[in-house]
Amino acid sequence: MNRKKIALIGGGQIGGVLAQLIASKELGDVVMFDIVEDMPQGKTLDVGEAARIVGFDSKVTGTNSYKDIEGADLVIITAGLPRKPGMSRDDLLTTNAKIMKSVAEGVRDNAPNAFVIVISNPLDAMVTLFQKVSGFPFNKVMGQAGVLDSSRFATFIAWELNVSVKDVNAMVLGGHGDSMVPLVRYANVNGVPVMELLERKYGDKEKAKEVMDAMVQRTKMAGGEVVKLLKTGSAFFSPAAAATAMAESIIKDQKRVLPASAYLQGEFGVDGYYVGVPAVLGANGVERVLELSLNEEEKAAFDNSIAAVKKNVEAMERLGF
Ligand code: TXD
């Protein structure tokens, strides 16, 4: 069997879970790179030694040398600082841009044919920077945020309606910041609009709207809610699970429709920016962006979110990146 080679750049909290999930699903052999000496070797040794118990044949190794990611088919990047309580994702811009530049050079020089999923924050700016420095084709470089933000939204809806989250479809578009756009009108439980179910539950349109507004607000702030409780570090299991779903769709050519930070060239009226939109992920990476109609209110929220992404990208450019 010709196994895929998957390189993880960053072996911290999210990188560690990525190694476990990818090996457990046997998506390929895993190489974890980090600048901290011995840590990725130790972490992957631990994951690899569970192979007999979990039952996987994937090889899991750690390294401090970019040479070892040579020939990687897929690279997932989590290198960079996470938030501390009270910080916004944008506060990480300067530090993480420096890190992302060096990572992009390392990946460009050692795994020039890889597909790349960026997770580091501020997400949309970091994907933009990776693509710019690496010069990789736009369809091969994308960011993970929407799969997680949408899963959070779906989870809150499932809790509220007391139904299986597997039957909830809910999507969040826009940039991965506080201005992200949970799409209320399209949220449904096996095709039935969530708003209709809320109105039936409460027998009152106003109350249903209030409950939905609270879920939307919680979704937008969900990353910060976790940061505040953890006190050190940010969410790690759910972002790793989200990126694993994207990786699986690419590796197995599933063509799943997943919200991803993808490069827009006119879609949704946006040209030349990475933003969270529904994308078909398959053997060619981002194969297509699925456009959908937005009403005035949704469009205004989406434009506001795009403006926040542009502001970050411009700030990064002013910093010389
Ligand atoms: O959905 C999403 N996109 C996100 C993103 C959800 C939650 C958190 N998200 C962001 O992911 C978070 O704000 C951070 O920017 C990244 C990684 O989060 P993680 O929780 O994994 O951070 P850690 O545990 O601090 O791990 C970061 C690792 C750490 O081991 C560092 O040594 C390493 O990055 N690091 C580097 N690796 C390679 N190369 C360089 N230059 C480097 N610098 C630091």
Boltz pocket constraint, residues with backbone or C-beta under 6 A from the ligand:
constraints:
  - pocket:
      binder: B
      contacts: [[A, 9], [A, 10], [A, 11], [A, 12], [A, 13], [A, 14], [A, 15], [A, 33], [A, 34], [A, 35], [A, 36], [A, 78], [A, 79], [A, 80], [A, 81], [A, 82], [A, 83], [A, 92], [A, 96], [A, 99], [A, 102], [A, 103], [A, 118], [A, 119], [A, 120], [A, 121], [A, 122], [A, 123], [A, 144], [A, 145], [A, 148], [A, 176], [A, 233], [A, 234], [A, 235], [A, 236], [A, 239]]
      max_distance: 6.0
